[in-house]
């Protein structure tokens, strides 16, 4: 199965991913071990062995000869290694990496260890977007998915809980990142508005320049556009 075939679920099925994250958080009560700053350091196209050498967090054993998904054995941050486009995330509890044999193909994670209040969630997303912008990533698909900002309009949009906010970023023809932010029903805090962030990283899978002008129908719940 190609990466492009796997990604429609990411773009249109964020609710399913949120359910998966809830399950992971519920059944995986991790105790942070004695690593001072556990991180997974990797390159897209790099190898499992290189990732293990550069990382300080333990990771699933290698499964050779298969397309497989591995996870850190503890909460860990992502350090994406690239001399121009590298960035870092906060600690994550849901963190999966797809390998083809021992070669890294993509990352899907939630850069947080629990569902966050709106103030904290927006801070994380905006910091990640600022890192990408500062490193030369370019926001894509802006007509339907403008970058997420902390405004009353964006807060009201997210609080509806109907759709998630999403921003897409591309680093030349090398990588793509999709960030999503949406309401999340946190069973531990049922009276609070909590939010979940997801981050997907891989080689480019969405041909933004080809599809940007293909769809003219207005969205029923359009994301807030910049003033």
trRosetta pair geometry for C-beta under 8 A, 3 or more apart (Angstrom, degrees):
i j d omega theta_ij theta_ji phi_ij phi_ji
1 5 5.0 -117 -173 82 88 131
1 6 5.9 96 135 -57 117 95
1 67 7.9 -166 43 104 86 167
2 5 4.7 99 58 4 79 101
2 6 7.2 -147 98 -6 45 86
3 6 5.6 -59 -150 35 36 110
3 7 6.3 38 156 -33 69 108
3 105 6.6 -159 -80 168 117 114
3 106 6.3 135 -128 -42 119 137
3 202 5.6 179 -162 160 142 151
3 203 6.8 117 59 59 168 92
3 205 5.0 -115 125 -99 105 123
4 7 6.0 -55 -148 23 30 115
4 205 4.9 179 -92 -161 63 92
5 8 7.5 -39 -171 4 35 101
6 9 6.8 -54 174 27 54 109
6 10 7.6 47 130 -14 74 108
7 10 4.9 -48 -158 32 62 117
7 11 6.1 52 150 -18 84 102
7 200 7.5 127 -128 158 97 157
7 202 7.9 -129 -81 44 122 147
7 205 4.7 131 -24 129 159 146
7 206 7.0 -128 127 -56 150 89
8 11 5.6 -60 -143 41 38 106
8 12 5.7 -14 174 22 75 112
8 13 7.5 62 129 -2 67 105
9 12 7.0 -76 -127 57 20 77
9 13 4.4 -42 -161 43 63 130
9 16 6.7 -61 -172 64 103 137
9 17 7.6 128 145 -49 95 101
10 13 7.1 -18 -44 52 11 82
10 14 7.5 45 -171 -80 42 70
10 17 7.2 54 -118 -52 59 143
10 108 7.4 -128 -101 -117 121 121
10 178 6.3 110 146 77 125 149
10 180 7.9 -165 177 -23 80 140
10 198 7.7 -156 -151 129 90 136
10 200 5.3 24 -155 -52 149 161
11 166 7.6 85 -143 -163 64 165
11 178 7.2 -92 -89 -152 74 163
11 206 7.5 112 -78 -84 139 132
13 16 4.5 -5 160 19 107 117
13 17 6.8 117 115 -17 79 89
14 17 5.4 -56 -155 38 45 114
14 18 6.3 49 148 -25 73 101
14 164 4.7 -54 86 9 164 147
14 166 7.8 -147 -59 -74 143 116
14 180 5.2 -148 -116 162 137 154
14 182 5.7 120 129 -3 137 151
14 198 6.6 -166 -141 24 98 143
15 18 5.5 -50 -150 32 35 113
15 19 6.6 37 151 -20 64 101
15 182 7.8 -94 -79 122 62 158
16 19 5.6 -52 -154 32 35 113
16 20 6.6 38 148 -20 65 102
17 20 5.5 -51 -151 33 37 114
17 21 6.4 37 151 -19 67 102
17 108 7.8 -116 -137 175 126 124
17 180 8.0 87 72 73 145 145
17 198 5.7 29 133 -93 144 157
18 21 5.6 -52 -150 35 34 112
18 22 6.5 40 150 -22 64 102
18 182 6.6 -88 -69 81 139 121
18 184 5.4 -151 -160 -113 125 101
18 196 5.2 138 -123 63 98 155
18 198 7.8 -106 -70 -44 69 124
19 22 5.6 -50 -151 32 34 115
19 23 6.6 35 151 -19 64 103
20 23 5.7 -55 -154 35 33 112
20 24 6.4 33 150 -20 66 104
20 94 7.4 111 117 -143 90 139
21 24 5.5 -51 -147 35 35 112
21 25 6.3 32 156 -17 67 105
21 94 4.6 -68 -123 -47 88 162
21 110 5.3 57 -123 -24 139 153
21 184 7.9 -47 82 -139 126 141
21 196 6.0 139 82 -154 155 142
21 198 7.7 -132 -50 -84 141 102
22 25 5.9 -57 -147 38 29 107
22 26 6.1 27 155 -21 64 111
22 184 7.4 -177 -68 -173 105 110
22 185 7.9 7 -97 75 144 76
22 187 7.5 93 -161 -5 116 106
23 26 5.7 -59 -145 36 29 111
23 27 6.2 -3 168 4 67 112
24 27 6.8 -74 -141 47 22 88
24 28 5.3 -19 178 16 65 127
24 93 6.7 154 125 130 113 97
24 94 4.9 110 79 -96 155 97
25 28 6.7 -66 -112 52 16 88
25 93 6.0 70 -97 114 83 145
25 94 7.1 -57 -50 -47 84 102
25 114 6.8 109 -143 -114 139 63
26 187 7.6 32 -93 42 116 134
28 93 7.1 155 95 175 119 105
30 74 5.7 144 -177 -137 132 56
30 75 5.7 158 97 -31 145 85
30 93 6.6 -171 20 -135 132 97
32 35 7.8 -108 176 49 84 82
32 38 7.5 -152 -153 2 91 134
32 74 6.1 97 -129 -170 52 118
32 75 5.9 -41 -96 37 94 113
33 38 7.6 88 56 -65 89 136
33 74 5.6 -94 12 -92 98 152
35 38 4.1 85 96 -69 140 88
35 56 5.4 141 -160 144 128 104
35 57 6.2 -163 68 -91 174 63
35 74 7.0 147 28 81 127 155
36 56 7.8 -49 51 158 74 150
37 56 6.5 56 84 75 68 153
37 77 7.5 -32 173 23 83 121
38 56 5.5 -141 -126 100 45 94
38 57 3.7 76 -174 -81 100 102
38 72 7.2 121 156 -179 121 141
38 74 5.4 -68 -172 94 172 119
38 75 6.6 114 71 91 133 61
38 76 4.4 -91 129 -105 101 83
38 77 7.2 137 95 14 62 72
38 91 7.5 66 68 -121 94 102
39 55 6.1 -141 100 -145 64 74
39 56 5.4 50 39 37 74 98
39 57 6.0 174 47 -11 17 107
39 76 5.6 145 -115 -174 22 93
39 77 4.7 -31 -110 66 88 86
39 78 7.1 141 -162 -107 85 8
39 79 5.0 40 168 -11 132 110
39 88 7.9 -39 -136 -142 134 103
40 51 6.7 7 -172 -175 87 106
40 55 4.8 -2 -127 -122 46 131
40 57 5.6 -60 -58 51 74 119
40 59 6.8 95 -111 -81 112 121
40 72 5.5 -122 -53 -71 124 121
40 76 5.0 81 -19 132 90 138
40 77 7.4 -164 26 88 69 40
40 78 5.7 -27 68 -109 94 59
40 79 7.1 -179 85 28 42 74
40 95 7.0 153 12 161 144 138
40 97 7.4 -144 161 -44 151 138
41 51 6.8 176 82 -146 56 60
41 54 3.9 -101 86 128 122 111
41 55 5.0 -171 24 -79 78 66
41 56 8.0 60 -9 -3 107 73
41 79 4.2 -20 -103 73 81 111
41 81 5.6 64 176 -43 91 114
42 46 5.7 -168 -170 60 72 133
42 50 7.6 109 -130 102 63 94
42 51 4.4 7 -99 -111 95 106
42 54 7.3 165 -71 71 42 128
42 55 7.4 7 -50 -61 80 113
42 78 7.5 -54 30 -154 100 89
42 79 7.7 129 16 78 57 65
42 80 6.9 -34 70 -118 70 53
42 81 6.4 -163 91 15 18 102
42 97 7.0 145 -47 -125 176 144
42 104 5.5 142 178 -101 126 171
42 107 7.3 145 74 -66 138 129
43 46 3.4 100 61 -31 94 123
43 50 7.1 -27 27 113 105 137
43 51 8.0 -142 23 -76 64 83
43 80 7.6 100 -101 -169 45 64
43 81 4.8 -64 -65 72 86 101
43 82 6.7 121 -122 -69 93 76
43 104 6.8 140 85 57 50 136
44 104 5.8 -120 -126 109 38 105
44 105 7.3 32 -152 -167 85 17
44 106 7.1 28 -123 -90 108 44
44 107 7.8 -106 -81 -9 93 98
44 174 7.9 138 69 160 128 85
44 175 6.0 143 25 -102 151 108
44 201 6.8 -136 -64 141 123 96
44 202 6.3 141 -129 -143 138 37
44 203 6.1 168 154 -49 139 73
45 103 6.5 -15 -150 -173 37 104
45 104 6.5 -48 11 67 17 84
45 203 7.7 73 -48 -58 103 112
46 50 4.7 -103 177 76 111 137
46 51 6.2 127 113 -52 120 86
46 81 7.4 44 -41 62 154 121
46 103 7.4 163 89 -149 24 63
46 104 5.2 8 61 24 72 121
47 50 4.7 98 57 7 82 100
47 51 7.0 -141 98 -5 45 87
47 102 5.1 27 -159 130 88 103
47 103 6.0 -44 -101 -97 62 55
47 104 7.2 -153 -93 -11 10 87
48 51 5.7 -56 -151 35 31 114
48 52 6.4 29 155 -17 66 106
48 62 4.9 114 135 -104 160 112
48 70 7.8 81 -123 12 112 159
48 99 6.1 19 -66 -120 108 146
48 102 4.1 -92 9 -162 112 90
48 103 7.8 -79 -22 -54 79 20
48 104 7.3 145 -66 -53 56 84
49 52 5.8 -53 -147 36 32 110
49 53 6.4 33 154 -21 64 107
49 62 7.9 0 -58 -74 72 147
49 102 6.7 25 -13 169 85 136
50 53 5.6 -55 -148 36 32 114
50 54 6.3 15 160 -7 67 112
51 54 6.2 -69 -146 44 26 99
51 55 5.8 18 162 -21 67 121
51 59 7.1 11 122 -3 114 171
51 97 7.8 131 -149 160 166 170
51 104 6.6 110 -53 -56 134 132
52 55 6.0 -61 -131 37 25 108
52 59 6.2 -124 -96 38 86 128
54 79 7.9 -126 141 81 113 120
54 81 6.8 -28 161 -50 163 148
55 59 6.7 54 89 -31 156 123
55 76 7.7 20 -166 -167 115 145
57 72 4.7 5 132 -150 132 124
57 73 7.0 179 165 46 89 72
57 74 5.5 -137 -152 58 107 99
57 76 3.8 -52 -39 -99 170 136
58 72 6.9 113 80 -164 51 70
58 73 4.2 -26 92 37 103 125
58 74 6.6 76 42 2 89 101
59 70 6.0 53 173 151 100 126
59 71 7.4 -175 -150 99 70 30
59 72 5.5 -51 -99 -107 72 53
59 73 6.5 -146 -86 -12 18 89
60 70 3.7 -151 53 -151 126 97
60 71 5.6 74 -32 42 119 57
60 72 7.9 -98 -17 -75 77 14
60 73 7.2 149 -57 -57 55 88
61 70 8.0 -154 58 -122 31 123
62 70 7.9 -31 -97 -75 41 149
62 99 7.9 -95 -140 120 75 171
62 102 5.8 5 -152 -107 123 103
63 66 5.2 -36 130 49 109 120
63 68 4.5 30 66 17 130 169
63 70 7.8 178 9 -67 100 105
63 99 7.6 142 56 75 84 130
64 101 5.9 21 -154 -157 61 78
64 102 6.3 -17 -106 -45 77 99
65 101 5.9 38 -65 -112 22 86
66 101 7.1 122 40 -88 34 45
67 98 6.9 6 -177 -176 88 98
67 99 7.0 -178 -147 91 46 53
67 100 5.2 -13 -101 -107 82 67
67 101 7.9 -25 -73 -26 49 47
67 105 7.7 -2 -141 0 97 150
68 98 7.5 171 91 -149 29 58
68 99 5.6 -14 62 58 76 96
69 96 5.1 1 -176 -174 118 112
69 97 6.7 153 -154 75 66 40
69 98 5.2 -33 -95 -95 80 65
69 99 7.4 166 -92 15 29 76
70 96 7.3 147 74 -155 33 63
70 97 5.3 -24 63 62 84 95
70 99 6.4 26 0 -8 109 119
71 95 6.0 118 -148 83 80 74
71 96 5.6 -38 -86 -100 87 64
71 97 7.4 165 -84 17 37 79
72 75 7.5 56 103 -164 131 3
72 76 4.2 -114 -171 13 174 135
72 95 5.4 5 16 86 107 132
75 91 4.8 36 158 177 110 113
75 92 6.6 175 -158 76 73 34
75 93 5.3 -33 -104 -87 92 66
75 113 5.4 5 -130 -105 138 118
76 91 6.6 -156 135 -141 3 73
76 92 6.4 -31 71 52 54 82
76 95 6.2 -109 60 56 93 172
77 88 6.2 25 155 -176 126 90
77 89 5.3 -176 -162 79 83 72
77 90 6.0 -109 -110 156 106 17
77 91 5.1 -65 -61 -83 82 46
77 92 6.6 117 -106 0 38 85
77 111 7.6 48 -134 -144 72 93
78 88 6.9 173 90 -150 60 46
78 89 4.4 37 44 24 93 117
78 92 6.7 19 -21 3 92 135
78 95 7.1 -178 -57 -140 100 120
78 107 6.6 96 -124 177 146 156
78 109 6.3 166 -38 39 133 165
78 111 7.2 -82 19 -100 108 103
78 199 7.8 -139 30 93 151 141
78 201 7.9 159 166 10 157 150
79 86 7.3 13 175 -173 73 110
79 88 5.2 -8 -106 -106 70 87
80 85 7.5 -55 122 116 120 81
80 86 5.2 -178 96 -143 76 63
80 87 5.3 15 45 49 116 66
80 88 7.4 -153 19 -74 74 39
80 107 8.0 -128 -91 18 106 156
80 201 6.7 -124 -101 -167 138 162
81 86 5.6 -5 -137 -108 22 121
82 85 4.2 -13 96 58 141 80
82 86 4.4 179 48 -56 67 75
82 171 7.6 63 119 157 164 163
82 174 7.7 124 -140 134 148 146
82 175 7.6 -111 -55 -14 162 146
83 86 7.1 51 -51 -16 8 113
84 135 6.6 127 151 180 59 90
84 136 6.1 -33 163 40 104 141
84 171 7.6 146 103 -168 105 122
85 135 5.2 113 -134 144 42 123
85 136 6.4 -91 -92 65 78 101
85 137 6.4 93 -142 -62 102 90
85 171 4.2 36 -122 -139 151 151
85 174 6.8 176 9 83 158 135
85 175 6.3 162 128 37 155 134
86 135 6.7 -151 54 -137 44 149
87 128 7.0 87 161 -148 141 71
87 131 4.3 106 -135 140 117 131
87 132 6.2 -27 -66 -72 154 64
87 135 6.2 -122 -63 -5 96 155
88 131 7.2 -138 39 -139 63 160
89 92 6.3 18 118 -39 130 114
89 109 7.1 124 97 102 170 137
89 111 3.9 -112 -177 -124 121 129
89 128 6.7 18 -108 -99 80 115
89 199 6.7 -142 -102 29 144 165
90 111 5.0 105 50 164 82 95
90 112 6.3 35 88 -87 126 52
90 124 6.0 -68 3 -128 133 113
91 111 7.7 119 76 -170 25 63
91 112 7.6 53 85 -140 66 21
91 113 5.4 -2 109 -47 107 111
92 95 4.4 111 107 -65 123 112
92 109 4.8 7 -173 177 162 118
92 110 5.8 145 -149 78 102 53
92 111 5.0 -62 -79 -114 106 40
92 112 6.6 30 -112 26 62 27
92 113 7.0 -177 -145 -72 16 63
93 110 7.0 -26 55 74 74 104
93 112 7.4 -38 12 101 92 49
93 113 4.6 99 -36 -135 108 61
93 114 7.4 56 -1 -55 142 50
94 109 6.1 158 106 -153 71 55
94 110 4.3 41 60 24 113 107
95 107 7.7 -20 -166 -166 73 98
95 109 4.3 20 -114 -119 64 112
95 110 7.6 -110 -63 36 62 60
96 107 7.3 156 87 -156 52 52
96 108 5.1 -10 64 64 100 89
96 109 6.7 -177 26 -75 57 68
97 104 6.1 -44 180 -135 116 99
97 106 7.5 178 -153 92 54 42
97 107 5.4 -19 -105 -103 75 74
98 104 7.5 104 80 -160 53 55
98 105 4.7 -53 101 63 100 107
98 106 4.9 13 41 53 115 82
98 107 7.7 -146 16 -70 77 31
98 108 7.6 47 -21 1 102 100
99 102 6.1 -16 -175 -134 130 22
99 103 6.3 135 -160 64 76 38
99 104 6.0 -43 -101 -94 74 44
99 105 6.5 159 -116 3 19 92
100 103 5.1 -25 64 63 84 98
100 105 5.3 78 -15 -49 99 123
104 107 7.7 7 -178 -52 113 88
105 202 6.5 8 150 -133 66 106
105 203 7.9 -66 -166 7 65 99
106 200 6.9 0 178 -172 116 84
106 201 6.4 166 -159 87 69 54
106 202 3.5 -17 -107 -87 105 110
106 203 7.8 -95 -79 15 91 65
107 199 7.4 -8 114 112 103 93
107 200 7.1 166 88 -152 61 40
107 201 4.3 4 52 53 104 103
107 202 7.2 -174 24 -60 60 70
108 198 7.1 -6 -170 -172 82 103
108 199 7.5 170 -148 87 39 53
108 200 5.2 -1 -105 -106 77 79
108 201 8.0 -164 -68 26 41 66
109 198 7.3 159 88 -153 35 60
109 199 5.4 -18 67 60 83 96
110 196 6.0 -40 -143 -172 132 92
110 197 5.8 130 -156 79 74 65
110 198 5.4 -42 -92 -96 78 60
110 199 7.2 152 -100 13 27 80
111 124 6.1 175 99 177 110 127
111 128 7.0 130 50 -70 162 138
111 197 5.7 -47 47 98 82 126
111 199 5.6 36 -22 -4 108 133
112 115 7.4 89 115 -96 138 19
112 116 5.6 -100 -149 -35 154 115
112 121 7.6 -30 -69 -106 155 75
112 124 6.4 -45 -70 -101 106 173
112 196 7.5 -146 52 -138 133 56
112 197 5.9 105 -9 37 119 107
114 186 7.6 62 173 -134 90 135
114 188 7.9 -57 -159 55 122 141
115 184 4.7 -142 -125 87 133 131
115 186 4.3 -142 54 -78 144 124
115 189 7.4 -145 78 42 115 120
115 194 3.6 62 136 159 121 125
115 195 6.3 148 -170 55 86 26
115 196 5.4 -51 -113 -69 88 81
116 120 4.1 -121 -175 91 121 112
116 121 4.1 157 87 -60 120 84
116 124 7.0 133 17 1 171 133
116 194 6.4 131 60 -158 23 78
116 195 5.4 -43 69 61 78 84
116 196 7.8 140 22 -83 79 35
116 197 7.5 6 23 -12 124 103
117 120 5.2 80 59 17 78 103
117 121 6.8 -154 90 -9 33 94
117 192 6.8 -67 -96 172 89 122
117 193 7.0 77 -138 83 65 76
117 194 6.6 -55 -78 -108 42 60
117 195 7.3 37 163 15 9 97
118 121 5.7 -57 -139 39 30 111
118 122 6.1 29 164 -18 67 107
118 155 6.2 74 171 -134 145 96
118 158 6.9 139 -128 100 114 135
118 159 7.4 -18 -87 -75 146 91
118 193 6.1 1 -36 110 106 116
118 195 5.8 91 -94 -16 57 135
119 122 6.3 -61 -152 37 24 107
119 123 6.6 26 152 -21 61 108
120 123 5.6 -53 -151 32 34 115
120 124 6.7 33 154 -19 65 102
121 124 5.9 -55 -154 33 33 109
121 125 6.5 25 154 -13 67 108
121 181 6.0 129 159 -151 116 118
121 195 3.8 -20 -68 82 169 129
121 196 7.8 -43 -124 -25 131 9
121 197 6.0 174 -154 -46 91 105
122 125 5.8 -57 -144 41 34 108
122 126 5.9 27 161 -15 69 111
122 148 7.3 -141 -134 143 78 113
122 150 4.7 96 165 -90 141 103
122 154 7.8 111 -116 116 124 129
122 155 7.9 -38 -65 -85 144 87
122 181 7.6 81 -88 -166 56 161
123 126 6.1 -60 -140 41 24 105
123 127 6.2 26 159 -20 62 109
124 127 5.9 -58 -149 36 26 110
124 128 6.5 23 156 -16 63 107
124 197 5.8 -113 102 -28 130 164
125 128 5.8 -58 -151 37 31 109
125 129 6.3 28 153 -16 66 107
125 148 5.2 -26 140 85 137 138
125 165 7.9 57 -169 94 164 125
125 167 7.9 121 -179 20 109 124
125 179 5.9 133 -142 163 93 135
125 181 5.3 -35 -75 -61 150 138
125 197 5.9 -160 -71 -117 94 128
126 129 5.6 -51 -144 39 35 112
126 130 6.2 38 154 -22 66 104
126 148 7.0 -117 -74 99 72 91
126 149 7.0 76 -103 -125 113 45
126 150 6.3 -42 -54 -26 146 104
127 130 5.6 -53 -147 36 31 112
127 131 6.5 35 153 -21 64 102
128 131 5.7 -50 -151 32 33 113
128 132 6.5 32 153 -18 64 104
128 179 6.1 149 102 -100 136 145
128 199 7.1 -119 -164 -98 159 132
129 132 5.7 -54 -149 36 33 111
129 133 6.2 32 154 -18 67 107
129 139 8.0 26 -154 -83 104 112
129 147 5.7 114 -153 -163 145 117
129 148 6.8 -167 -44 52 149 84
129 167 6.3 17 -101 90 119 158
129 169 7.6 -178 -127 -61 69 137
129 179 6.9 -104 -67 29 89 162
130 133 5.7 -54 -144 38 31 110
130 134 6.1 30 158 -19 65 109
131 134 5.9 -60 -147 38 27 109
131 135 6.2 13 159 -9 65 114
132 135 6.0 -69 -148 44 27 103
132 137 3.8 -48 176 48 92 140
132 169 4.8 -21 171 -164 150 164
132 177 6.4 -127 -107 53 141 146
133 137 6.4 -74 -74 62 31 85
133 139 7.6 -7 -89 -36 95 98
135 171 7.7 -27 117 -109 104 117
136 171 6.7 75 100 -133 90 85
137 169 4.3 31 159 174 128 117
137 170 6.5 151 -161 69 81 26
137 171 5.0 -52 -102 -75 80 80
137 177 6.9 -15 -151 27 152 119
138 169 6.8 149 71 -155 34 67
138 170 5.5 -30 61 63 87 82
138 171 7.7 150 14 -88 75 33
139 142 5.8 69 128 -75 109 106
139 146 7.9 36 163 -156 139 46
139 147 5.2 -67 -122 -58 149 111
139 167 6.3 -51 -136 -173 105 105
139 168 6.9 104 -162 76 60 58
139 169 5.8 -39 -97 -97 49 73
140 168 4.6 -67 69 105 89 107
140 169 6.7 154 11 -107 90 18
140 170 5.0 43 -27 -5 135 113
140 176 7.9 -55 35 -133 142 102
140 206 7.5 154 115 93 136 117
140 208 4.1 -85 176 -93 123 173
141 144 5.9 -49 170 53 92 92
141 145 4.8 20 118 44 108 109
141 168 4.7 43 34 42 121 136
141 206 7.2 -15 -51 130 134 141
141 208 5.1 -111 -52 -128 82 115
141 212 6.6 -150 -107 -102 54 89
142 145 6.7 -91 -116 75 25 57
142 146 5.2 51 -163 -100 77 62
142 147 7.3 -26 -119 -19 95 75
143 212 6.3 116 11 -166 127 89
144 215 7.8 21 -59 79 138 123
144 219 6.4 113 -137 -39 94 136
144 222 7.6 -110 -139 -136 58 84
144 223 7.3 87 167 22 46 111
145 165 7.9 127 -150 -175 83 59
145 166 4.7 -51 -142 90 126 90
145 167 5.9 171 151 -103 102 38
145 168 5.8 69 96 -2 139 99
145 223 6.3 65 -121 24 42 152
146 167 7.2 -33 124 -102 31 93
146 223 5.7 -164 33 108 89 120
146 224 7.0 -91 60 91 133 56
146 225 5.5 142 -32 -120 153 53
146 226 6.1 -169 -167 -23 145 84
147 167 4.6 53 -119 -120 56 138
148 154 6.3 118 -160 -153 72 141
148 165 4.7 93 -99 144 117 138
148 166 7.9 129 -50 35 111 5
148 167 5.4 -115 -9 -29 86 121
148 179 7.2 -107 9 106 127 120
148 181 6.0 76 -122 23 165 134
149 154 5.7 178 71 -29 62 153
149 224 7.9 -98 49 91 97 121
149 226 7.4 79 0 -96 146 88
150 154 6.6 -112 -121 66 20 135
150 155 7.4 42 -158 -52 60 99
151 154 4.8 93 52 8 80 100
151 155 7.0 -145 91 -4 41 87
151 224 6.7 -138 73 122 126 159
152 155 5.7 -57 -145 38 32 112
152 156 6.2 31 158 -19 67 107
153 156 5.9 -56 -149 37 28 109
153 157 6.4 31 152 -21 63 108
153 224 4.0 118 130 -113 120 149
154 157 5.5 -53 -147 35 34 115
154 158 6.3 26 158 -13 67 107
154 165 6.8 32 -158 -89 99 150
154 223 7.9 24 -115 -172 79 86
154 224 5.2 -108 -71 34 67 138
155 158 6.0 -59 -146 41 29 105
155 159 6.0 30 157 -24 65 112
156 159 5.7 -55 -141 35 29 113
156 160 7.1 44 156 -34 59 94
157 160 6.3 -48 -168 11 30 113
157 163 7.9 -42 171 68 93 93
157 165 6.8 87 111 -70 121 105
157 221 7.7 136 -150 168 92 99
157 223 6.2 87 -178 -136 157 58
157 224 5.6 -134 -31 -23 145 100
158 161 7.7 46 163 -63 47 46
158 164 7.7 34 -125 -141 82 46
158 165 5.9 -43 -83 -20 101 114
158 181 6.5 -30 -120 120 131 102
158 182 6.9 -155 -148 -125 88 39
158 183 6.5 148 167 -46 74 84
158 195 6.9 9 168 -110 129 131
159 183 7.0 92 -135 -74 27 123
159 193 6.5 -17 -127 -150 86 151
160 163 7.7 13 86 27 115 65
160 183 7.8 -141 79 -18 40 138
160 221 7.4 -149 95 -154 155 136
161 182 7.4 92 -135 180 55 85
161 183 3.7 -53 -106 45 88 154
162 221 5.4 -154 103 -111 136 172
163 182 7.3 -102 145 -115 34 114
163 221 5.2 162 4 93 129 133
163 223 7.7 -107 102 -70 128 86
164 180 4.9 39 136 -177 138 100
164 181 6.0 164 -171 77 94 35
164 182 3.1 -62 -102 -67 100 116
164 183 7.9 -143 -93 17 75 60
165 180 6.9 157 84 -155 51 52
165 181 4.7 -11 59 59 101 94
165 182 7.0 179 20 -70 62 66
165 223 6.0 107 -123 -128 79 125
166 178 6.4 -8 -167 -173 103 97
166 179 6.8 160 -152 86 52 54
166 180 4.8 -12 -100 -102 85 78
166 181 7.7 -174 -73 21 43 65
166 223 7.7 -125 37 -65 69 153
167 178 7.5 170 86 -152 43 52
167 179 5.0 -3 56 57 88 103
168 176 6.9 -14 -171 -170 92 103
168 177 7.4 163 -156 88 46 54
168 178 5.2 -14 -106 -104 76 78
168 179 7.9 -162 -75 25 33 69
168 206 6.7 -55 -156 61 148 146
168 208 6.9 166 115 -81 141 133
169 176 6.9 152 84 -159 53 55
169 177 4.5 -7 60 59 105 98
169 178 7.7 -176 23 -77 71 34
169 179 7.4 35 -2 -5 110 101
170 175 7.2 170 -153 90 51 53
170 176 5.1 -18 -102 -104 76 77
170 177 7.8 -165 -73 24 34 67
170 204 6.0 35 -132 -100 111 114
170 208 7.0 -132 -28 11 143 137
171 174 5.0 -48 101 62 99 102
171 175 4.4 16 42 52 115 94
171 176 7.6 -150 19 -71 74 34
171 177 7.9 56 -18 -7 99 97
173 204 6.4 -76 -158 3 54 138
174 203 7.1 -92 168 -126 38 74
174 204 7.7 96 73 -23 20 96
175 201 6.6 -4 -173 -168 115 84
175 202 7.1 165 -149 95 73 24
175 203 6.3 -77 -105 -108 48 37
175 204 6.9 130 162 -48 9 69
176 200 7.9 -3 110 109 89 93
176 201 7.5 176 87 -143 50 43
176 202 6.2 -15 56 67 88 70
176 203 7.0 37 11 141 90 22
176 204 4.4 103 -35 -108 116 57
176 205 6.0 -124 49 19 146 73
176 206 6.5 146 -158 28 162 89
177 199 6.6 -19 -164 -165 100 90
177 200 6.8 156 -153 81 49 55
177 201 5.2 -6 -102 -98 81 77
178 198 7.9 -1 109 108 89 92
178 199 7.4 161 83 -152 53 42
178 200 4.6 3 51 51 97 106
178 206 8.0 83 -66 -4 122 136
179 197 6.9 -21 -166 -167 89 97
179 198 7.4 159 -155 83 42 53
179 199 5.6 -7 -104 -103 71 76
180 197 7.0 153 82 -157 54 48
180 198 4.6 -2 55 53 104 97
180 199 7.9 -162 23 -69 70 37
181 195 6.0 18 -175 173 88 122
181 196 7.5 174 -145 86 49 42
181 197 5.3 -12 -98 -102 79 74
182 195 6.6 168 87 -151 25 82
182 196 6.1 -21 64 59 75 84
183 193 6.7 -63 -130 -162 99 87
183 194 7.5 96 -160 77 59 49
183 195 6.1 -56 -102 -101 35 72
184 194 5.2 -66 73 104 90 91
184 195 5.8 124 12 -134 100 19
184 196 4.0 82 -51 -17 146 107
185 190 7.6 20 -172 -124 85 68
185 194 7.6 113 -125 54 11 105
186 189 4.6 13 98 47 122 89
186 190 7.2 -141 85 -73 65 40
186 192 6.9 -24 55 72 123 98
186 194 4.1 24 -14 39 127 157
187 190 6.5 7 -148 -69 35 92
189 192 4.2 -29 152 36 115 119
189 194 5.9 107 75 -46 123 131
202 205 6.0 27 88 -27 125 116
204 207 7.7 88 149 -81 115 50
206 211 7.4 -79 177 33 87 136
207 210 4.0 4 132 28 118 119
207 211 5.9 109 87 -11 81 100
208 211 6.4 -78 -137 48 27 90
208 212 5.8 45 171 -56 70 100
209 212 6.5 -25 -132 -5 22 116
210 214 7.5 21 138 -38 64 123
211 214 4.9 -54 -153 13 58 127
211 215 7.4 15 173 -4 85 99
213 216 8.0 20 -175 -69 60 82
218 222 6.7 -57 -177 -55 88 124
219 222 4.4 128 68 -78 110 72
219 223 7.9 15 78 -3 153 67
222 225 7.4 -13 145 -34 118 97
